[in-house]
Structure formats: C-alpha cells, structure tokens
Amino acid sequence: MHILSIGLSHTSAPLNLRERINFGEDQIRASLSRLSCGHLSGNMAEMVILSTCNRIEIYAVSSQEIYSELEIFLSETRGINRDEFIPHLYHHKDVDTARHLFNIAAGLDSLVVGEPQILGQVTRALELARGQNTAGPLLNRLFQSAIHAGKRARTETAISRNPASVSSLAASLSERVVHHIAEAQIVILGAGEMAELAVEALRKRGANRILVVNRTLERAHALALRWDAQAATFENLDTALTSADILIASTGAPHTLISHKMVTDAMTQRAARPLVLIDIAVPRDIDPETANIPRVRLYDMDSLNAQLEHSLAERMAEIPQVKSILEEELTKFEDYLKSLEMLPIIADIHQQAETIRQAELDKTFRRLPDLTEAERARIKAMSQALVKKILQTPTHRLRAEAACPHAPEYAIVARTLFGLQNDG
C-alpha cells in the first residue's frame, strides 16, 4: 500500500486560487463521506483532508499511485476545473509524504515559521477523518507520528518562542502603521480563534479601543468580555468602518463582507483620516479593489508575507535542531512502514504453526479417547504455549530485521526455512 498526498499552499499557489479550493469543516465531512459510502475508487482505502488558510492537502492510502483520481476528487468536490490548479499542485508518496507532513506539523512549512495553530489544525484534520471512518491504521499512525514530532519540535526548541502568528503579525503591523496605538480605534471583524489571537496581541501592544464585530452578538460579546473590548454585530459594520483607524478581518464567511462601496462611503465621512485594512481571512473578507481607494491601505495574507522577515531570525536559527528531531521521528515511522512488509510472513508462519498444532492435537485426542475435559484443556493449553514460545524469538527477530537494508533477503530466507509459498 502507498501513502499518497497532493496539495497546494502559499508556496505554490496564489491566494485567489487557495480561497476557491479551501474546505470548510462541513465540506470536509461531506467530501470524506464519498469514500466511506463507497463512491470513490476501490483502490482508495483511507483519506484525510487538511485545509487551512494557507494550504489544501489530501492524504490517501491506496494500492496504486492514484494521483489522477485524487485530482479528480479535488476538482469535483470544489467545483474547479483541474487545469486551473494542476500547475500549482505538488505530489508526495510514502516516506516523502511523511516528511512533508512532519514539516507541516512542526511549523517549518507555514507562512510564519513555527506558528502554533497548524499543529491543532493537523490534529483536527485527523479527528474529522476519524469521524467519517476514513482514517485507517496507516493514516492514523502517520498523523499521530506527525503530531508527536510537532510537539517535540515546540517543546525541545525555540521554534515557537515569541509567537509570530499571522494574527500577531497583523497586530505588529497595526502598531507600526499607527504610532499611537493606545489612541487608535481598532475594529476586529470576526470572533474566532484568529480574532482572539489578534485581540490578545493588540492588548499586549497597548491597544485600548477595540471593537469586536461579529455575525452573532453573543460570540462578539464573549470575546469582548475576555479582553475588555466593545461588541457589535454586522448591522453596525458601516458605522464601525467610519470610526476605525485599523480594521482586522478574520471571519469564516464564504464571501467578502466589506465591499468597495462600503469603504468608499466610509471614507467620505472621515475627512483626511486614513484607514488601514488587514485581511487575514481565507476566503478574503475584504474586496481587493478597496486598495485603490485614496487614503486606504490594504494588506491581505499574501502581502503580509513580505512583513515577516524581520521577526523570524530567532526561529530560523532553530530550524536545524527541529529538522534533527523530525529526522529521528521520520526514522521511527520508516521502521514502522518496513515492519508492515514483514507482517504477512509472520502471519503465515503463525498460521502454519497453528494448522500443525491443531492437526497434532486432534491426532492426540483420537489416540487418547478417555481423557477428561480438564485433561484435554490442559493439553490444548500446553500445545498453545509451546507454539508461542517456539515462535517468539523468530517473530521478534523478523520484526527487528524488517527495518534493516537486508530485509528482502531475510524475508526470502524465512519463507524458505518455514516452507512457505512465496507471495511474489
């Protein structure tokens, strides 16, 4: 069986394509259900979908290299022609798939190196697949190993020290653009995790006037209460735009919430006061055309990338140590994969031994018809113990040798010694 993955990310695809292919959780569940309901190729045994602001990836287990089927699956579930995303797509197989996911979990492949959110997102991807029964033994082991590697990277190195997530980056940018941040009116559009992180980062930088605007007042009020901010609903968005010095947008809405006209109207009521818009949502919350409005400065996920370098020096210095940890964990996963190749031989040996044991036990019982049930049970237990003890050492040795370079030769010798039919 092969572990395959296809995907695109901020390193390979532009924002406008990523936001069109992005999956929400309900869409992930619906897409995975196609596999659990038997609507996909019989060659596909397992699947996990990882979809974040900066990447969309599909992991699958199959007996064949079914990259084209995975591409068709992505095209059909997101309603996008394959020709649009194939030039931006990358492919991985087996150990390369594991190495790629380990790098992601450790934050090495993130827009902000070492950002903490991705580890939770990898964990959530596995949970969603388990909920649809599409994560079998291989993908469960792969994702659990990646999560473990990501945790080690964060606890044993400084890769995530002094967090520089996209949210904190937006807060840092706000502080640089508006020099007196304590006096600035800041509007946070959305009340999810990214919004929470942005509010926390702004408070640490001295921001005092924060308004949380959300679709539901309850969610906005809950976030505002935690950080001593104000709360409002989308009905107050026009007023919020007029009063804002900085607006940070981070909702999960499937379409833009702030139009060119809304910003134009707001600017007519602001005299010469500029407005800074920071859109950290995918799909975007703010119409890109607002960047052309006089006195408006717009930053989106892609443009934020250019602001990162100055804050990443310490984290970049930790990368060699993180990679060393990942290689350790990758070696363990490779050993696990190699051990799987020996499992059929071990199973055949045990099946052969069990067949012989049962035949000899039946023969003994026929020759000793006067045995009591207790005596028969003791003899049966003794035969099982004998087989277990005899096979214990060769079984352990075969598992150990599965990870060595000479594993194929050991497999041939084992089948020859035990008189097993070659499965090749």
N, C-alpha and C positions, 0 to 999 in steps of 0.2 A: 504493500500500500504506500502511496505517496502523500505527503503533506504539501499542499499547493497553496499559493496565495497570489492574488492580483490586487492592485490598488493604485491610487494616485494621491498625491499630497501636495503641500505647499512647495515642495522641492521640484515637482514635476508638472503641476497644473495651475492655471490662473484661478483666482478667486471666483470669477463668474461661472466657471465650469464646476468647481468644487461645490458651490452652493446649490447648483441644479441637481447634482448627484447625491447630495447629503441625505442620509436616512434619519428620520425621527424614530423614537422607540417603537411606536405603533407600526410604522412601516417596516422596521426590522422584524418584528414579530410576524407580520403578515408575509413577508418575503421568506423567512425561515420555515413558515408553515407549509410552503410549497414542497420543501424537502420532506418534512415529517409526514405529509399527506401523500407522498409518493408521486408528486407531479414533476419531479426532476429526474435526470438520468439515473439509471440503475447503477452506474459506475460510481456515483457520488454517495459516500457513506456518512459524512459528517460535515457540518458547516457552522462557522461563526462569522458575524458581520461586525466590524469595528468602524464606527462612524463618529468622527469628532469635527471640530471646527476646521481642522487643518488636514484631515485625511479621511478617505473612504477605502476600506480594505475588506476583501472577502477571503476567508481561510476555509479550505476544504480538504477532506480526505477522500482519495479515490485510488482505484487500482490502475488507472491510466492518467496520463497527463492531459487533463480536460480543460486546458486554458480557454479554448474557444467556447466551451459550454458555460464557463464562468462569466465570460464576456457577454454572452447572450443573456444570461441570467441578470447581469447588472443592467444591460440595456432594457430588458423587458420590465424589470421591477421599478426602474426610474424613468422609463419612457423617453430615453435618449438614444439616438442613433449611435451605433458602435463607432462609426467613422469619426465622430466628434471627440471621443475620449481615448481611443486606442493609441494615438500618438503620444499621449501623456501617461500611459499605463506602464507599470513595472510588474514583473513576474518573479516569483521565487519558488523553490522546490526543496523539500526535505530539510536538510541542515541549514541551508540558506534561508528558508522560511523561519526557522527557529532563531537564527542570528538576527534577522530583521526585526522580529517581534521582541526579542530581548533588548535590542537597541531602543525600540519604541518605549517599552516599559521603564527603562532606565532614564528616559528623557533625552537621549542622545539624538533622536530624530525629530525633536519638537522645534517649533518656531522659536521658543525660548528654551535654550538648553537647560535640562534639569527641572523643568516646570513640574509641579506636583500633581496637577489634575489628571494627567494622562494615565497614571497608574490606576486611579479609580475608574477611568473610562475603559481600560483593558479588562478590569475586574467586572465591570457592568456588562461588557460585551459577552463575556463568558456566562454570566448569570442569565442574560436574555436567551442565549442559545440553549442553556440547560432547561429554561422554562418551556422551550419548544421541542425539547428532546432531540436536538440536532448536534449537541456536543457529546461525542462518544469518548472512548478511552484515550485515543491519540490526541485530540484537541483539548480534552480536559487536562491531560498531562502537559501538553505544550504550554497552555495558558497559565497553569499553576506554576510551572517552572519559570515562565517569564515574569510572573507577578513576584515570585520569590527573589529572582535576580534583581528586579527593580527595587524591591525593599532593601536588599543588601546594598545596592548602589547608593541609596539615600542615607542609610544608617552608618555605613563604613567610610563614606567620602563626604566632601562638602559640595557635591554637585547640585544640591537643592538649598544650600545655605543662602540666606538673604534673598528670599523668593523674588523672582523676576518673571512672574506670570504675565500673560497679556493684560490682565486686569491691573496688576501693579504697575505695568509699563504705561498703561493709559493714565494712571494716577500720576506717575512721574512726569509724563508729558504735560499733563494739566498744570503741574507745579512750574514747569519751565516756561510754558506759554503765558500763564497768568502769574506774574511775580508775587502778587499779594494774595495767595490762595485762601488765606483766612477770611478775606473780604469777598471772595468770588461766590456768585450764585452757581451752584453745580446741580445739574439735573441728571439723575440716573434713570434711564428708561429700561425697565425690567426689574424683577425681584428674585432672580435665580442665583445660582452659585457664583457665576461670573460677576453679577451685580454686587453680591455680598463682598466678594474679594475687592472689587473696586472701591466700595464704600469704606472698607477696613483700611485699605492703602491710603485713601484720601484723608481719613481721620488721623492716621499716623503722621501725615504731612501737614497737619494743622488746619484742614478744611473745617469750617464751622457751619456753613449754609448749604445743606444738602437736601434736595427734594427727590424722593423716590416715586416715580410714576409707573404704575403697572395696570394691567387689564383689570385685575380684581383689587379692590381697596384692602381686603383682608391680608393678601400677600404683601402689598406695599407697606401696610401698617406694621406688620410683623417685622419686616426688615428695618423699617424706620425706627421702631421702638428699641431694637437692639443697639442702634448706633446713634440714638438721639437726633434723628433726622425728621423731616416732614414727609407726609404721604399724600398721594393724589392718584386719580385714575386717568385713563386715556382721554376722558372727556375734557380734562384740563390741560391737554398737551399743547394746544395753541398758546395758552397763557404762559405755560412753562417755558416754551421756546422764546417768547418775547422777553422774559425776565432773565433767562440763563446767560451766563458768561461761558460756561462749558456744559455740553451735553454728552454723556457717555451712554451709548445704546448697546444693550446686551440681552434682548428678548429671544424667545424661541419661535417667533412668528414666522410663518412660511412666506411672507411678502413684506415689502417695505412699509413702514409705518409713518415715516416722515418724508413728505413729498417736496419737490422743488417749489411748488406754490406755497406750501405751509411756511417754508423758510423765508421765501421772498416776502410774504405778508408780514412775518415776524420782524424782518429787518427794516421794514418801512416804519416801524414803531420804536426803533431803537436809536434813532439819531445816528451818530457815528460810532457807536459802540460795537466792536467786533464780536463774532460768535465762533467758538471752536466746537466742532462736532467730531466725536471719536466713536467710530462704529466697530465694535468688537463682536458683532453678531454674525453668524453664518446660518442661513442666508442673511444678507445685509438688511438692516432696519432703515437705513437712510439712502435716499435716492442719490446715486453717484453724481448726478447733474448739479446737485447743490454746491459742489466745489467751484462752480463757475459764477456763483453769486458774489458780488463785491462784499468785502469785509468778512467773508465766511471761509474758515479753514477746515477742511475735511480730511480726517485720517481714517483709513479702513485697515483690515487685517494685513493686507499686502504692504501698504505704505508704512505700517508700524515696524515692519521687518527692518527698515533702514535705521530705526531708532535704537536698535538693541545693542550694537557692538560695544558701546562704552560701559555697559553694565554687566558684561559677560566674562570679563577677563579671569576672575577667580574661578568661575565654573569651568571655563575652558581648560584651565590648568589641572582640573580633576579628571579630565577625560581619560588619560592613560590608565589611572588607577581603576576607574569604572570599567574600562574595557578589559582589564585583567580579571576583574570579578566576573564579568559576563562570559569570558572565555572559560573560566572554571565551571560556571553553571552550564555552559554550552557543552562542554566535555561530558558532564553528567548526563545531559539529555541525549547526546550521541550514543553514550554507553547504553542508555535505555533503549534507543532505537535498534542498536545492534543486538541487544538481548532478545528483542522480538523475533529476529531472524532464527534464533536457536529454539524458540518455543515449540514449533511444530515437531522438531526432532525429539525434544524432551517429552512432549505429549505422546509421540509414537512409541518411545521406549517404555513409558509408564503403561500405555495401553497394551503393548506386547507382554509386559510382565504381569499385568492384571489378567490377561487371557490365559497365560500359562498357569498362574496361581489358581484361578478358578477351575481350570481343567484338572489340575492335580488334586485340588480339594475335593472335587466331585468323585474322582477315582478313589481317593482315600475313604470317603464316606461310603461308597459302594462296597468296599472291601471290609468295612467295619460297621455293619448294619446295626449292631447292638449298642452303639454309642448313645448316651443320653443327650438331650438337647443342650444341657450345660457343657458337656464334653465337646460336642460339636462346635459350640460357640467359642470354647477356649482354643480349639484347633484353628478355627477360622481366624480368630484374633491373632494367633501366633503366626499364621501364614501372611497376614497383612503386615505385621510388624517386621517380619523377615524381609519382605519385598521393599518396604520403606527404608530399612537400614541399608540393604544392599545397594539401592539406587540413590541413596542420599549423597554419597561422595561424587559419583559420576554426574548427577544432576547439578550439584554445586559447581563442579569443575566446568561443565558445559556453559553454565550461566556466566562464569568468570571469564572464560575464553571467548565469549561472544563479542567482547569489546576489543579484542586484540586483532592485529593485522592478519593473523593466520586463521581467523575464524572459519573461512570457507573450507580450508584443509581439515580442521577439526570436525566440521560437520560431515565431511566425506568419511573420515576415519570412524566417527561414531556410528554412522549408518552401516558401514561395513562390519564393524565389530559386533553390532547387535543384529545384523542380518535384516536390516530394514530396507524397504524398497526406496530407491532414490526418487525424490519428488520433483526433480528437474527433468 
